[in-house]
């Protein structure tokens, strides 16, 4: 749920230009897929914390940029600016969601 809120917020702030407002259904479904892997397939990135930060730093922007290209999501700030913003955001966000998933 928090991931959907994050992406909807980024859309509202003009980082993404979604055809469906506030968030396309396919993107909400991707968040469910990510959530299902946090405790198992991504557990290696939980400790040390910099593993998760490094995964978020590179994996987050790459996934978004590739997805935007495939799904026709607009990037009003441009590819580079969006990637840099997402890198910083995901370097913080990934360790947080990995820790939250582990505590359940």
C-alpha distances in whole Angstrom, upper triangle without the diagonal:
4,5,5,6,9,10,11,12,14,15,16,18,20,19,18,20,18,20,18,16,13,12,14,13,14,12,8,11,11,8,9,12,11,9,12,15,14,16,19,20,18,20,23,21,20,24,25,23,24,24,20,21,23,21,18,21,23,20,17,20,22,19,18,21,22,19,20,24,23,21,23,20,23,23,25,25,27,26,27,26,22,23,24,21,18,21,21,17,16,19,17,14,15,17,14,11,14,16,13,13,16,17,15
4,5,5,6,9,10,10,12,14,15,16,18,17,17,19,18,21,19,17,14,13,15,15,16,13,10,13,13,9,11,14,12,10,14,16,14,16,19,20,18,19,22,19,18,22,23,20,22,21,18,18,21,19,16,19,20,18,15,18,20,18,17,20,22,19,20,24,24,22,23,20,22,21,23,23,25,24,25,23,20,20,21,18,16,18,17,14,13,16,14,10,12,14,11,9,13,14,11,12,16,16,15
4,5,5,6,9,10,11,12,14,15,17,15,14,17,16,18,17,15,13,11,13,13,13,10,8,10,10,6,9,11,9,9,13,14,13,16,18,18,16,18,20,18,18,21,23,20,20,20,16,16,19,16,13,16,18,15,12,14,17,14,13,17,18,16,16,20,20,18,20,17,19,18,21,21,22,21,22,21,17,17,19,16,13,15,16,12,11,14,13,9,11,13,12,9,12,14,12,13,16,17,17
4,5,5,6,8,10,10,12,14,15,14,13,15,13,16,13,12,9,7,10,10,11,8,6,9,9,7,9,12,11,11,14,16,16,19,21,21,19,21,24,22,21,25,26,23,24,23,20,20,22,20,17,19,20,18,14,16,18,15,14,17,18,15,16,19,19,17,18,15,17,18,20,20,22,21,23,21,18,19,20,17,15,18,18,14,14,18,17,13,14,17,15,13,16,18,16,16,20,20,19
4,6,5,6,9,10,10,12,14,14,13,15,14,17,14,12,9,9,12,13,14,11,9,13,13,10,13,16,14,14,17,19,18,21,23,23,21,23,26,23,23,26,27,24,25,24,21,20,23,21,18,20,21,19,16,17,20,18,16,19,21,18,18,22,22,19,20,17,18,18,19,20,22,22,23,21,18,19,20,17,15,18,18,14,14,18,16,13,15,17,15,13,17,18,16,17,21,21,20
4,6,5,6,9,10,11,13,11,11,14,14,17,16,14,11,10,13,14,15,11,11,14,13,10,14,16,14,14,18,18,17,20,23,22,20,22,24,21,21,24,25,21,22,22,18,17,19,18,14,16,18,16,13,14,17,15,13,16,18,16,16,20,20,18,19,16,17,16,17,17,19,19,20,18,14,15,16,13,11,14,14,10,11,14,13,10,12,15,13,12,16,17,16,17,20,21,21
4,5,5,6,9,10,11,9,8,11,10,13,12,11,9,7,10,12,12,9,9,12,11,10,13,15,14,14,18,19,18,21,23,23,21,23,25,22,22,26,26,23,23,23,19,19,20,18,15,17,18,16,12,13,15,13,10,13,15,13,12,16,17,15,15,12,13,13,15,15,17,16,18,16,13,14,16,13,11,14,15,11,12,15,15,12,14,17,16,14,18,20,18,19,22,23,23
4,5,5,6,9,10,10,9,10,9,12,10,8,5,6,9,11,13,10,10,13,13,12,15,17,16,17,20,22,21,24,26,26,24,26,28,26,26,29,30,26,27,26,23,22,24,22,19,20,21,20,16,16,19,17,14,16,18,15,14,18,19,16,16,13,14,14,15,16,18,18,20,18,15,17,19,15,14,17,18,14,15,19,18,15,17,20,19,17,21,22,20,21,25,25,25
4,5,5,6,9,9,9,11,12,15,14,11,8,9,13,15,16,13,13,17,16,14,18,20,18,19,22,23,22,25,28,27,25,27,29,26,26,29,29,26,26,26,22,21,23,22,18,19,21,20,16,16,19,18,15,17,20,18,16,20,21,19,18,15,15,14,14,15,18,18,19,17,14,16,17,14,13,16,16,13,14,18,16,14,17,20,18,17,21,22,20,22,25,26,26
4,5,5,6,5,6,9,10,14,14,12,10,10,13,16,16,13,14,17,16,15,18,20,18,19,22,23,22,25,27,27,24,26,28,25,25,28,28,25,24,25,21,20,21,20,16,17,18,17,14,13,16,15,12,14,17,15,13,17,19,16,16,12,12,11,11,11,14,14,16,13,10,13,14,10,10,14,13,11,13,16,15,14,16,19,18,17,21,23,21,23,26,27,27
4,5,5,6,5,6,7,10,10,8,7,8,10,14,15,12,13,16,16,15,19,20,19,20,24,25,24,28,29,28,26,29,30,27,28,31,31,28,28,28,24,23,24,23,19,20,21,20,16,15,18,16,13,14,17,14,12,16,17,15,14,10,10,10,10,11,14,15,17,15,12,14,16,13,13,16,17,14,16,19,19,17,19,22,21,20,23,26,24,25,28,29,29
4,5,8,8,8,9,12,12,9,8,10,13,16,18,15,15,19,19,18,21,23,22,23,26,27,26,30,32,31,29,31,33,30,30,33,33,30,30,30,27,25,27,26,22,22,24,23,19,18,21,20,16,18,20,18,16,19,21,18,17,13,13,12,12,13,16,18,19,17,14,17,18,15,15,19,19,16,18,21,20,19,21,24,23,22,25,27,25,27,30,30,30
4,6,8,9,12,15,15,12,11,13,16,19,20,17,18,21,21,19,23,25,23,24,27,28,27,30,32,32,29,31,33,29,30,32,32,29,28,29,26,24,25,24,21,21,22,22,18,17,20,19,16,17,20,19,16,20,22,19,18,14,13,11,10,11,14,16,17,14,12,15,16,12,13,17,16,14,17,20,19,18,21,23,22,22,25,27,26,27,30,31,31
4,5,7,10,13,14,12,12,13,15,19,19,16,18,21,20,20,23,25,23,25,28,29,28,31,33,32,30,32,33,30,31,33,33,30,29,29,26,24,25,25,21,21,22,21,18,16,19,18,15,15,18,17,14,17,19,17,15,12,9,8,7,8,11,13,15,12,10,14,15,12,13,17,17,15,17,20,20,19,22,25,24,24,27,29,28,29,32,33,33
4,7,10,13,14,13,13,13,15,18,18,15,17,20,18,18,22,22,21,23,26,26,25,29,30,29,26,29,30,27,28,30,30,27,26,26,23,21,22,21,18,17,18,18,14,12,15,15,11,12,15,14,11,14,17,15,14,10,8,6,6,6,9,10,12,9,7,10,11,9,9,13,14,12,14,17,18,17,19,22,22,21,24,26,26,27,30,31,31
4,6,10,11,11,10,10,11,15,15,12,14,17,16,16,20,20,19,21,24,25,24,28,30,28,26,29,30,27,28,31,31,28,27,27,24,22,23,21,18,18,18,18,14,12,15,14,10,10,13,11,9,12,14,12,10,7,6,5,7,8,10,11,13,12,9,11,14,12,11,15,16,14,15,19,19,18,19,23,22,22,24,27,26,26,30,31,31
4,7,9,9,10,10,11,14,15,13,15,18,17,18,21,22,22,24,26,27,27,31,32,30,29,32,33,30,32,35,35,32,31,30,27,26,27,25,22,22,22,21,18,16,17,16,12,13,15,13,9,12,14,11,9,6,5,6,7,10,11,13,16,14,12,15,17,15,15,18,20,18,19,22,23,21,23,26,26,25,27,30,29,29,33,34,34
4,5,6,8,7,7,11,11,10,12,15,15,16,19,20,20,22,24,25,26,29,31,29,28,31,32,30,31,34,35,32,31,31,28,27,27,25,22,23,23,21,18,17,18,16,13,13,15,12,9,12,13,9,8,5,7,9,11,13,14,15,18,17,14,17,19,18,16,20,21,19,20,23,24,22,23,27,26,24,27,29,28,28,31,33,32
4,7,9,8,7,11,12,12,14,16,17,18,20,22,22,24,26,27,28,32,33,31,30,34,35,33,34,38,38,36,35,34,31,30,31,28,26,26,26,24,21,20,21,19,16,16,17,14,11,13,13,10,8,7,9,12,13,16,17,18,21,21,18,20,23,21,20,24,25,23,23,27,28,25,26,30,29,27,30,32,31,31,34,36,35
4,6,6,5,8,10,10,12,14,15,16,18,20,21,22,24,26,27,30,31,30,30,33,35,32,33,37,38,35,35,34,30,30,31,28,26,27,27,25,22,21,22,19,17,18,19,15,13,16,15,12,11,10,12,14,16,19,20,20,24,23,19,22,24,22,21,24,26,23,23,27,27,24,26,29,28,26,28,31,29,29,32,33,32
3,5,7,10,12,11,12,15,16,16,19,21,21,22,25,26,27,30,32,31,30,32,35,32,33,36,37,34,34,33,30,29,31,28,25,27,27,25,22,21,23,20,17,19,20,17,15,18,18,15,14,12,13,15,16,18,20,21,24,22,19,22,24,21,20,24,25,22,22,26,26,23,25,28,26,24,28,30,28,28,31,32,31
4,7,10,12,11,10,14,15,15,17,19,19,20,23,25,25,28,30,29,28,30,33,30,30,34,35,32,32,31,28,27,29,27,24,25,26,24,20,20,22,20,17,19,20,17,16,19,19,15,15,13,14,15,16,18,20,21,23,22,18,21,23,20,19,22,23,20,20,24,23,21,22,26,24,22,25,27,25,25,29,29,28
4,6,8,7,7,10,11,11,14,16,16,17,20,21,22,25,27,26,25,27,30,27,28,32,33,30,30,29,25,25,27,24,21,23,23,21,18,18,19,17,14,16,17,14,13,16,16,13,13,11,13,14,16,18,19,20,22,21,17,19,22,19,17,20,22,18,19,22,22,19,20,24,22,20,23,25,23,23,27,28,27
4,5,5,7,9,10,11,13,15,16,17,19,21,22,25,26,25,25,28,30,28,29,32,34,31,31,30,26,27,27,25,22,24,23,21,18,18,19,16,14,16,16,12,12,15,13,10,11,10,13,15,17,19,20,20,23,22,19,20,23,21,19,22,23,21,20,24,24,21,22,25,24,22,24,27,25,24,28,29,28
4,5,5,6,9,10,11,13,15,16,17,19,21,24,24,24,24,26,29,27,28,32,33,31,31,30,26,27,28,25,23,25,25,22,19,20,20,17,15,18,17,14,14,17,15,12,14,13,16,18,21,23,23,23,26,25,21,22,25,23,21,24,25,22,21,25,25,22,22,25,24,21,23,26,24,23,26,28,26
4,5,5,6,9,10,11,13,14,16,17,19,22,22,21,21,24,27,25,26,30,32,29,30,28,25,25,26,23,21,23,22,19,17,18,18,14,13,15,14,11,12,14,12,9,12,12,15,17,20,22,22,21,24,24,20,21,24,22,19,22,24,21,20,23,24,21,20,24,23,20,22,25,23,22,25,27,26
4,5,5,7,9,10,11,13,14,16,17,20,21,20,19,22,24,23,24,27,29,26,26,25,22,22,23,20,17,20,19,16,14,15,15,12,10,13,13,9,10,13,12,10,12,11,14,15,18,20,20,19,21,21,17,18,20,19,16,18,20,18,16,20,20,17,17,21,20,17,19,22,21,20,23,25,24
4,5,5,7,9,10,11,13,15,16,19,20,20,19,22,24,23,23,27,29,26,27,25,22,23,24,21,19,21,21,18,15,17,18,14,13,16,16,13,14,17,16,13,16,14,17,18,21,22,23,22,24,23,20,20,23,21,17,20,22,18,17,21,20,17,17,20,19,16,18,21,19,18,21,23,21
4,5,5,7,9,10,11,13,15,18,18,18,18,21,23,22,23,27,28,26,27,25,22,23,24,21,19,22,22,18,16,18,18,14,14,17,16,13,15,18,16,14,17,16,19,20,23,25,25,23,26,26,22,22,24,23,19,22,23,20,19,22,22,18,18,21,20,17,18,21,19,17,21,23,21
4,5,5,6,9,10,11,13,16,16,15,15,18,20,19,20,24,26,24,24,22,19,20,21,17,16,19,18,14,13,15,15,11,11,14,13,10,13,16,14,13,16,14,18,19,22,23,23,21,23,23,19,19,21,20,17,18,20,18,16,19,19,16,15,18,18,15,16,19,18,16,20,22,20
4,5,5,6,9,10,11,14,15,15,14,17,19,18,18,22,24,21,22,20,17,18,19,16,14,18,18,14,12,15,15,12,12,16,16,13,15,18,17,15,18,16,19,19,22,23,23,22,23,23,19,19,21,19,16,17,19,16,14,17,17,13,13,16,15,12,13,16,15,13,17,19,17
4,5,5,6,9,10,13,14,14,14,16,19,18,19,22,25,23,24,22,19,20,22,18,17,20,20,17,15,18,19,15,15,19,18,16,18,21,19,18,21,19,22,23,26,27,27,25,27,27,23,22,25,23,19,21,22,19,17,20,20,16,15,17,16,13,14,17,15,13,16,18,16
4,5,5,7,9,12,12,11,12,15,17,17,18,21,23,22,23,20,17,20,20,17,16,19,19,15,14,17,17,13,15,18,17,14,17,20,18,17,20,19,23,23,26,27,27,25,26,26,23,22,24,23,19,20,22,20,17,19,20,16,15,17,17,13,14,17,16,13,16,19,17
4,5,5,6,10,11,10,9,12,14,13,14,18,20,18,19,17,14,16,17,13,12,16,16,12,11,15,15,12,13,17,16,14,17,19,18,18,21,19,22,22,25,25,25,23,24,24,21,19,21,20,16,17,19,16,13,16,16,13,11,13,14,10,10,14,13,11,14,16,16
4,5,5,8,10,10,10,12,15,14,14,18,20,18,20,18,14,17,18,15,14,18,18,15,14,17,18,15,16,20,19,17,20,23,22,21,24,22,25,25,27,27,28,26,27,26,23,22,23,22,18,19,20,17,15,17,16,13,11,13,12,9,9,12,10,8,11,13,12
4,6,7,8,9,10,11,14,15,15,18,21,20,21,19,16,19,20,17,17,20,20,17,16,20,20,17,18,22,21,19,22,24,23,22,25,24,27,27,30,31,31,28,29,29,26,25,26,25,22,22,23,21,18,20,20,16,14,16,15,12,11,14,13,9,12,14,12
4,6,5,5,6,8,11,11,12,16,18,17,19,16,13,17,17,14,14,18,18,14,15,18,18,15,17,21,20,18,22,24,22,22,26,24,27,27,30,30,30,27,28,28,25,23,25,24,20,20,22,20,16,18,18,15,12,14,14,11,10,13,13,9,11,14,13
4,6,6,5,6,9,9,9,13,15,14,16,13,11,14,15,12,13,16,17,14,14,18,18,16,18,21,21,20,23,25,24,24,27,25,28,27,30,29,29,27,27,27,24,22,23,23,19,19,20,18,14,15,15,13,10,10,11,8,6,9,9,6,8,11,11
4,7,6,5,9,10,9,12,15,15,17,15,13,16,18,15,16,19,20,17,18,21,22,19,22,25,24,23,26,29,28,27,30,29,31,31,34,33,33,31,31,31,28,26,27,26,23,22,23,21,18,18,18,15,12,12,13,10,7,9,9,6,6,9,9
4,6,5,8,10,10,13,16,16,18,15,14,17,18,15,17,20,20,17,18,22,21,19,22,25,24,23,26,28,27,27,31,29,32,32,35,34,34,31,32,32,29,27,28,27,24,23,24,23,19,20,20,18,14,14,16,13,10,12,13,10,9,13,13
4,6,7,9,11,13,16,16,17,14,13,16,16,13,15,18,17,14,16,19,18,17,20,22,21,21,24,26,24,25,28,27,30,30,33,32,32,29,29,30,27,24,26,26,22,21,23,22,18,18,19,17,14,14,16,14,11,14,15,12,12,16,16
4,5,6,7,11,13,12,13,10,9,12,13,10,11,15,15,12,13,17,17,15,18,21,20,20,23,25,24,25,28,26,29,28,31,30,29,26,26,27,24,22,23,23,19,18,19,18,14,15,16,14,10,11,13,11,8,11,13,10,11,14,15
4,5,5,8,11,11,13,10,9,13,14,12,13,17,17,15,16,20,20,19,21,24,24,23,26,28,28,28,31,30,32,31,34,33,32,30,29,30,27,25,25,25,22,20,21,20,16,16,16,15,11,11,13,11,7,9,12,9,8,12,13
4,6,7,9,10,11,8,8,12,12,10,13,16,16,14,16,20,20,19,22,24,24,24,27,29,28,29,32,31,33,31,34,33,32,29,29,29,27,24,25,25,22,20,21,20,17,16,17,16,12,11,14,13,10,12,14,13,11,15,17
4,6,7,7,8,5,5,8,9,7,10,12,13,12,13,17,17,17,19,22,22,22,25,27,27,28,30,28,30,28,31,30,29,26,26,26,24,21,21,21,18,16,17,17,13,12,13,12,9,8,11,11,8,10,13,12,11,15,17
4,6,6,8,7,6,9,11,10,11,14,16,15,16,19,20,19,21,24,24,25,27,29,29,30,32,30,32,30,33,31,31,28,28,28,25,23,23,22,20,18,18,17,14,13,12,12,9,7,9,9,6,7,10,10,8,11,14
3,5,7,7,7,10,11,12,14,16,17,17,18,21,22,22,24,27,27,28,30,32,32,33,35,33,35,33,35,33,33,31,29,29,28,25,24,24,22,19,19,19,16,14,14,15,12,9,12,13,9,9,13,13,11,13,16
4,6,6,8,9,10,12,13,15,17,17,18,21,22,22,25,27,27,28,30,32,33,34,36,34,35,33,35,33,33,30,28,28,27,24,23,23,21,19,18,19,16,13,14,15,12,9,13,14,11,11,15,15,13,16,19
4,5,6,6,9,10,11,12,15,15,16,19,20,21,22,24,26,26,28,30,31,32,33,31,32,30,32,30,30,27,26,26,24,22,20,20,18,16,15,15,13,10,10,11,9,6,9,11,9,9,13,14,13,15,18
4,5,5,6,8,10,10,12,13,14,17,18,19,21,23,24,25,27,29,30,31,32,30,31,28,30,28,28,25,23,23,22,19,18,18,17,14,13,14,12,9,10,12,10,8,11,13,12,12,16,17,16,18,21
4,5,5,6,9,10,11,11,13,16,16,17,19,21,22,23,25,27,28,29,31,29,30,28,30,28,28,25,23,24,22,19,19,19,17,14,14,15,12,10,11,12,9,8,12,13,11,12,15,15,15,18,20
4,5,5,6,8,10,10,11,14,15,15,17,19,20,21,23,25,26,26,28,26,27,25,28,26,26,23,22,22,20,17,17,17,14,12,12,12,9,7,9,9,6,5,9,9,7,10,12,13,13,16,18
4,5,5,6,9,10,10,12,14,15,16,18,20,21,22,24,25,26,28,25,26,23,26,23,23,21,19,19,18,15,14,14,12,9,9,10,7,4,6,8,6,6,9,11,10,12,14,15,16,18,21
4,5,5,6,8,10,12,12,14,16,17,18,20,21,23,24,26,27,25,26,23,26,23,23,20,18,19,18,14,14,15,13,9,10,12,9,6,9,11,9,9,13,14,13,15,17,18,18,21,23
4,6,6,5,7,10,10,11,13,15,16,17,19,21,22,23,25,23,24,22,25,23,22,19,18,19,17,14,14,15,12,10,11,12,8,7,10,10,7,9,12,12,11,14,16,16,17,20,21
4,6,5,5,8,9,10,11,13,15,16,17,19,20,21,23,20,21,19,22,20,20,17,16,16,14,12,12,12,9,7,8,8,4,4,7,7,5,8,10,11,11,13,15,15,17,19,21
4,6,6,7,9,11,12,13,15,16,17,19,21,22,23,21,21,18,21,18,18,15,14,14,13,9,9,10,8,4,6,8,6,4,8,9,9,10,13,14,14,16,18,19,20,23,25
4,6,6,6,9,11,11,12,14,16,17,19,20,21,20,20,18,21,19,17,14,13,14,13,9,10,12,9,6,10,11,8,8,12,12,11,13,16,16,16,19,21,20,22,25,26
4,6,5,6,9,10,11,12,14,16,16,18,20,18,19,18,21,19,18,15,15,16,14,10,12,13,10,8,11,11,8,9,12,12,10,13,15,14,14,17,19,18,20,23,24
4,6,5,6,9,10,11,12,14,16,16,18,16,17,15,18,17,16,13,13,14,11,9,10,10,7,6,9,9,6,8,11,9,8,12,14,13,14,17,18,17,20,22,23
4,5,5,6,8,10,10,12,14,15,16,14,14,12,15,14,13,10,10,10,8,5,8,8,5,6,9,9,8,10,13,12,12,15,17,16,17,20,21,21,23,26,27
4,6,5,6,8,10,11,12,14,15,14,15,13,17,16,14,11,11,13,11,8,10,12,9,9,13,13,11,13,16,15,14,17,19,18,19,22,23,22,24,27,28
4,6,5,6,8,10,11,12,14,13,14,14,17,17,15,12,14,15,12,10,13,13,10,11,14,13,11,13,16,14,13,17,18,17,17,21,21,20,23,26,26
4,5,5,6,8,10,10,11,9,11,10,14,13,13,10,12,13,9,8,11,11,8,10,13,12,11,14,16,14,14,18,19,17,19,22,22,21,24,27,27
4,5,5,6,9,10,10,9,10,9,12,12,10,7,9,11,8,7,11,12,10,11,14,14,13,16,18,17,17,21,22,21,22,25,25,25,28,30,31
4,6,5,6,9,10,10,12,12,15,16,13,10,13,15,12,11,14,15,13,14,17,17,15,18,21,19,18,22,23,22,23,26,26,25,28,31,31
4,5,5,6,8,8,10,11,15,16,14,12,15,16,13,12,16,16,13,15,18,17,15,19,21,19,18,22,23,21,22,25,25,24,27,29,29
4,6,5,6,5,7,8,11,13,11,10,13,14,11,11,15,15,13,15,18,17,16,19,21,20,20,23,24,22,24,27,27,26,29,32,31
4,6,6,7,8,9,13,14,12,10,13,15,13,13,17,17,15,17,21,20,19,22,24,23,22,26,27,25,27,30,30,29,32,35,34
4,6,8,11,12,16,18,16,14,17,19,16,16,20,20,18,20,23,22,20,23,26,24,23,27,28,26,27,30,30,29,32,34,34
4,6,9,12,15,17,16,15,18,19,16,16,20,20,18,20,23,21,20,24,25,23,23,27,27,25,26,30,29,28,31,33,33
4,6,9,12,15,14,13,17,18,15,16,20,19,18,21,23,22,22,25,26,24,25,29,29,27,29,32,31,30,34,36,35
4,7,10,12,12,11,15,15,12,14,17,16,15,18,20,19,19,22,23,21,22,26,26,24,26,29,29,28,32,33,33
4,6,9,9,9,13,13,11,13,16,15,15,18,20,19,19,22,24,22,23,27,27,26,28,31,30,30,34,35,35
4,6,5,6,10,9,7,10,12,12,12,15,17,16,17,20,21,20,22,25,25,25,27,30,29,30,33,34,35
4,5,8,11,9,8,12,14,13,14,17,18,17,19,22,23,22,24,27,27,27,29,32,31,32,35,37,37
4,7,8,6,6,9,11,10,12,14,15,15,17,20,21,21,23,26,26,26,28,31,30,31,34,36,37
4,6,6,6,8,10,11,12,14,16,16,18,20,22,22,23,26,27,27,29,31,32,32,35,37,38
4,6,5,6,9,10,10,12,14,15,16,18,20,20,21,24,25,25,27,29,30,30,33,35,36
4,5,5,6,9,10,10,13,14,15,16,19,19,20,23,25,25,26,29,30,30,33,35,36
4,5,5,6,9,10,11,12,14,16,17,18,20,22,23,24,26,28,29,30,32,34,35
4,6,5,6,8,10,10,12,14,16,16,17,20,21,21,23,25,26,27,29,31,32
4,5,5,6,9,10,10,12,14,15,15,18,20,20,21,24,25,25,27,30,31
4,5,5,6,9,10,11,13,14,15,18,19,20,21,24,25,26,28,30,31
4,5,5,6,9,10,11,12,14,17,17,18,20,22,23,24,26,28,29
4,5,5,6,8,10,10,11,14,15,15,17,19,20,21,23,25,26
4,5,5,6,9,10,10,13,14,15,16,19,20,21,23,25,26
4,6,5,7,9,10,12,13,15,16,18,19,21,22,24,26
4,6,6,6,9,11,11,12,14,16,17,18,20,22,23
4,5,5,6,8,9,10,12,14,15,16,18,20,21
4,6,6,7,9,11,12,13,15,16,18,20,22
4,6,6,7,9,11,11,13,15,16,18,20
4,6,5,6,9,10,11,12,14,16,17
4,5,5,6,9,10,11,12,14,16
4,6,5,6,9,10,11,12,15
4,5,5,6,9,10,11,13
4,5,5,6,9,10,11
4,5,5,6,9,11
4,5,5,6,9
4,5,5,7
4,6,6
4,6
4
